[in-house]
Amino acid sequence: FVFPSTSQKESVNFYEDTTNVIQETQLPRIQLYQTDRDLMMWTLEQHKEKGLSAHIQDNNHEHLVAVSSEKVIPCGIAATGRIPPTETEAKGVRGATIFNEGKPLLMSQCQNLLLCISNAAIYFIPDISGSSGKNRRFPSPIPSDVKFDEAQWPHSYCRHPLKFLKKITFDGFGFQRLTLYFKLPSLRGEVYMQPENGLFSTFDYTYVIFSCNQRRTIELMQKLQRGANDVSNDGLKVENDDNAVLLAVSRALAPKTFSDDILHYHILTQIWQTGDMDGPRRTFILTNERIYLFHETYTGDGSGCAIMSDDGTNMENGNVTMRVVAGTRLAYINDIRVLNEDSRKVSITIKTRNRLSRAVNWILLCKDSENSEKLVQDVRRAMN
């Protein structure tokens, strides 16, 4: 329904006022912002005039490549203007709220979105919600109580042509996330002033996507690379941001010098009651001698606990920053195991040096059992 096949004769009435170029092409039934529609029409016109993107012209339609539910954080003025950021109170290792100057410290929270990849563009779509279908406003998710014969169109926070995907970065330590950088052309020539940095283009969109699974991250990255190649995007860069992670860890641990190897890097959730499923996002790092939990935030994500660069200037949107939550030597780990009740959960019991204090227990919720088992295996191997 959303991506009409070439055999469907029905026209998409939503775009009846467009040019012949668009009337000849079957367009997805996805409601867009006006600026995204304008860019879509302009891109199709450019393809027609220059004879580009033969894969779209030959098939005469935009077709679906993949769709999945992903956890996403938008970064920067443009992306957060489309997808309003959500924040939650930062929690300490025992679950207490962290305060700064008498106010709770806030950190960015992932949003569950539908990531829809076509042969021409990427769509960020609100995930299905439990709200009622009455008085639906744009942009909003498809309500869970609507029926298929009501033919409700999905709404899109953003539609970005793959041709304008300029960079993909990934963490090579664990392939836990991808960061996508889009630079869209200005159709009207607007340039906006940002006081801190001088000129700043609001057409730079950055998104951090958390797959939290190596195989899934590589699969998603390959689909994006193939899509970019199909639309003649020869300028796409794919970069490993391991150096950025090492820098973030070093800054978080300062003034101590960090020189260890990172043996395991994992983005997960910390919980405190075994029945809980909702908790703060953590980054778990294993080195030769220690384990750490960090708050991991990203430049431009709206977090109150984000860190400025060393020289006081803003960093590139999406750059990783970290704050230490807790850490201990491997020698102090009393027990580490996967919980029987849920194979995604890992329990780490840590001895205290004070006999009067009770042991500390970390309960970490991984994406799946594959990741939890690997975490336990890596820590046990480092302890031996």
ABEGO torsion letter per residue (X at the ends): XABBBAABABBBAAAAABBAAAAABBBBBBBBBAAAAAAAAAAAAAAAAAGBGAAAAAAGBBBBABBBBBBBBBBEAAAAAABBBBBBBBBBAAGBBBBBGGBBBBBBBBBBBBBBBBAABBBBBBBBBABBABGBBOBBBBBAABBAAAGBBBBBABBBBAAABABBBBBAAAGABBBBBBBBBBAAGBBBBBAAAEBBBAABBBBBBBAGBAAAAAAAAAAAAAAAAAAGBAABBBBBAAAAAAAAAAAAAOABBBABBBABBBBBBBBABAABABBBBBBBBBBAABBBBBBBBBBGAGBAABBBBAAGBBBBBGBBBBBBABBBBAAABABBBBBAABAABBBBBBBBABAABBBBBBBBBBABAAAAAAAAAAAAAAAX
